[in-house]
Amino acid sequence: MAFTRSAVIVIFTMSLWGVSKGTIHWVGGFLGWTTIAAGLPIDYKLWASTRNFHVGDVVIFKYNKNFNNVVRVTHQNFKSCNATSPIVFYSSGSDTINLTKPGHYYFICSLPGRCLAGQKVTFEATLPQPHLSSSASVVQLPKSGPVSDEALAPGPDTVEPIPGSAPNNESFNFWLLSLAAVALRVGVMGIGTHDMV
């Protein structure tokens, strides 16, 4: 029983590890996909402008399926809030969209008045930046003489993280792998309260 439970945890963790190659974007953050949350309208344009979307990322729409839906539309239909010719229609309440190719993506809610009230979001997915080798960030210092500020300045090939940005995938993958190892150990060792009297 404990082994089956930990096997499920390990499989789930490994599936998350596979998804972690791209960024996961929860539309609207903790407020989700709605027109009004806590009495205030949600500004999806602002939400999208604070993120970088790349091919390989995942966009998740969470909402009450009794009062909302998600419709992918063309640019023209996005501007006019017209959902009569959808590219794709979603209504599960938890829709996961994989960004498989670069380009503009347009989503609206097709229920009356929702799109006009601001329940629409657009963003552009771009190709991810290629990772530079560690040697690209090495600064060559002169062999003798004083070191100028220019010699210490990062070159045009150096990529530096943006302050306040999310942790990199390597540290995220380390923690997922650690979680999987703990789950497997708990399952194999049979640690749990079911053996207690």
C-alpha positions as CSV (number, residue, x, y, z in Angstrom):
1,M,0.0,0.0,0.0
2,A,2.7,2.5,1.0
3,F,4.8,1.5,-2.0
4,T,1.9,2.1,-4.4
5,R,1.3,5.5,-2.8
6,S,5.0,6.5,-3.1
7,A,5.1,5.2,-6.7
8,V,2.2,7.5,-7.6
9,I,4.1,10.4,-5.9
10,V,7.3,9.6,-7.8
11,I,5.5,9.4,-11.2
12,F,3.7,12.7,-10.5
13,T,7.0,14.3,-9.4
14,M,8.8,13.0,-12.5
15,S,5.9,14.3,-14.7
16,L,6.4,17.8,-13.1
17,W,10.1,17.5,-13.8
18,G,9.4,17.0,-17.5
19,V,7.1,20.0,-17.6
20,S,9.7,22.2,-15.7
21,K,11.7,22.6,-18.9
22,G,9.5,25.7,-19.6
23,T,7.8,28.2,-17.4
24,I,4.3,27.6,-16.1
25,H,2.1,30.7,-16.3
26,W,-1.1,30.8,-14.2
27,V,-3.3,33.3,-15.9
28,G,-4.3,36.0,-13.5
29,G,-2.1,34.6,-10.7
30,F,-3.9,33.4,-7.7
31,L,-7.1,35.2,-8.8
32,G,-7.4,33.1,-11.9
33,W,-9.5,33.7,-15.0
34,T,-12.5,35.9,-14.1
35,T,-13.9,39.3,-14.6
36,I,-14.0,40.5,-11.0
37,A,-12.0,39.3,-8.0
38,A,-12.4,40.8,-4.6
39,G,-14.6,43.6,-6.1
40,L,-11.8,44.7,-8.5
41,P,-11.4,44.0,-12.2
42,I,-8.3,42.0,-13.2
43,D,-6.0,43.7,-15.7
44,Y,-4.8,40.8,-17.8
45,K,-2.9,43.2,-20.1
46,L,-0.8,44.2,-17.1
47,W,-0.5,40.6,-16.0
48,A,0.8,39.5,-19.4
49,S,3.2,42.5,-19.7
50,T,5.1,41.3,-16.6
51,R,6.0,37.9,-18.1
52,N,8.1,36.5,-20.9
53,F,6.4,33.7,-22.8
54,H,8.5,31.2,-24.8
55,V,7.9,28.1,-26.9
56,G,7.9,25.2,-24.4
57,D,6.1,27.2,-21.7
58,V,2.7,26.2,-20.3
59,V,-0.2,28.5,-19.7
60,I,-2.9,27.4,-17.3
61,F,-6.4,29.0,-17.0
62,K,-8.1,28.2,-13.7
63,Y,-11.8,29.3,-13.4
64,N,-15.3,28.4,-12.3
65,K,-16.6,26.5,-15.4
66,N,-20.2,27.5,-14.5
67,F,-19.4,31.2,-15.1
68,N,-16.4,31.3,-17.4
69,N,-14.7,29.6,-20.4
70,V,-11.6,30.2,-22.5
71,V,-11.7,30.7,-26.3
72,R,-8.6,31.1,-28.4
73,V,-9.5,33.5,-31.3
74,T,-7.8,35.5,-34.1
75,H,-6.4,39.0,-33.5
76,Q,-9.4,40.6,-35.2
77,N,-11.9,38.6,-33.1
78,F,-9.9,39.4,-30.0
79,K,-10.1,43.2,-30.7
80,S,-13.9,42.9,-31.3
81,C,-14.6,40.3,-28.6
82,N,-16.1,38.0,-31.2
83,A,-16.1,34.3,-30.3
84,T,-18.3,33.0,-33.2
85,S,-15.3,31.5,-35.0
86,P,-13.1,30.1,-32.3
87,I,-9.7,28.5,-33.0
88,V,-10.1,26.4,-29.8
89,F,-12.8,26.3,-27.1
90,Y,-12.0,25.3,-23.5
91,S,-14.5,24.8,-20.7
92,S,-13.0,22.4,-18.1
93,G,-12.3,25.0,-15.4
94,S,-8.6,24.0,-15.5
95,D,-7.2,24.3,-19.0
96,T,-3.5,23.7,-19.8
97,I,-2.2,25.2,-23.0
98,N,1.3,24.2,-24.3
99,L,3.0,26.9,-26.3
100,T,4.3,24.8,-29.1
101,K,5.2,27.4,-31.7
102,P,6.2,31.1,-31.7
103,G,3.6,33.7,-32.4
104,H,0.7,35.8,-30.9
105,Y,-1.9,34.0,-28.8
106,Y,-5.3,35.6,-28.1
107,F,-7.8,34.4,-25.5
108,I,-11.2,35.7,-24.5
109,C,-14.2,34.5,-22.4
110,S,-17.2,34.0,-24.8
111,L,-20.0,34.5,-22.2
112,P,-22.0,37.7,-22.7
113,G,-20.2,40.9,-21.5
114,R,-17.2,39.1,-20.1
115,C,-14.7,40.0,-22.8
116,L,-16.0,43.6,-22.9
117,A,-15.5,43.7,-19.2
118,G,-11.8,42.8,-19.6
119,Q,-11.7,39.0,-19.5
120,K,-9.3,38.7,-22.4
121,V,-5.5,38.2,-22.6
122,T,-3.0,38.3,-25.3
123,F,0.8,37.5,-25.4
124,E,3.5,36.6,-27.8
125,A,5.5,33.4,-27.4
126,T,9.1,33.6,-28.7
127,L,11.8,31.1,-29.1
128,P,13.8,30.6,-25.9
129,Q,17.3,32.2,-25.8
130,P,20.0,29.7,-26.4
131,H,22.0,28.9,-23.2
132,L,25.6,30.2,-23.3
133,S,28.5,28.0,-22.3
134,S,30.2,28.9,-19.0
135,S,33.2,30.0,-21.0
136,A,31.2,32.8,-22.6
137,S,31.1,34.7,-19.3
138,V,34.9,34.5,-18.5
139,V,36.5,37.9,-18.5
140,Q,40.0,38.1,-19.8
141,L,42.2,40.3,-17.6
142,P,45.4,41.9,-18.8
143,K,48.6,40.0,-17.8
144,S,50.1,43.1,-16.3
145,G,49.3,46.7,-15.5
146,P,46.2,48.2,-14.0
147,V,42.8,46.7,-14.5
148,S,40.3,49.1,-16.0
149,D,36.5,49.1,-15.4
150,E,36.0,48.1,-19.0
151,A,38.0,44.9,-18.5
152,L,35.7,43.9,-15.6
153,A,32.4,44.9,-17.4
154,P,30.4,42.0,-18.7
155,G,30.8,41.5,-22.5
156,P,27.9,41.5,-25.0
157,D,27.8,37.6,-24.8
158,T,27.3,37.6,-21.0
159,V,23.8,36.9,-19.7
160,E,23.1,38.0,-16.2
161,P,19.9,37.1,-14.3
162,I,17.3,39.8,-13.8
163,P,17.0,40.8,-10.2
164,G,13.9,39.3,-8.6
165,S,13.5,36.8,-11.4
166,A,12.4,33.2,-10.7
167,P,15.0,30.6,-9.7
168,N,16.6,28.8,-12.6
169,N,15.4,25.3,-13.8
170,E,18.5,23.6,-12.4
171,S,17.7,24.5,-8.8
172,F,14.0,23.7,-9.4
173,N,14.9,20.3,-10.9
174,F,17.2,19.6,-7.9
175,W,14.3,20.1,-5.5
176,L,11.9,18.0,-7.6
177,L,14.5,15.2,-7.7
178,S,15.0,15.5,-4.0
179,L,11.2,15.3,-3.4
180,A,11.1,12.2,-5.6
181,A,13.9,10.6,-3.6
182,V,12.2,11.3,-0.3
183,A,8.8,10.0,-1.6
184,L,10.5,6.8,-2.9
185,R,12.3,6.3,0.4
186,V,9.1,6.7,2.4
187,G,7.4,4.2,0.2
188,V,10.1,1.6,0.2
189,M,10.8,1.9,4.0
190,G,7.0,1.8,4.7
191,I,7.2,4.8,7.0
192,G,3.7,5.8,8.0
193,T,1.1,5.6,10.8
194,H,-0.7,2.6,9.3
195,D,1.7,0.2,11.1
196,M,1.1,1.7,14.6
197,V,-1.3,0.2,17.0
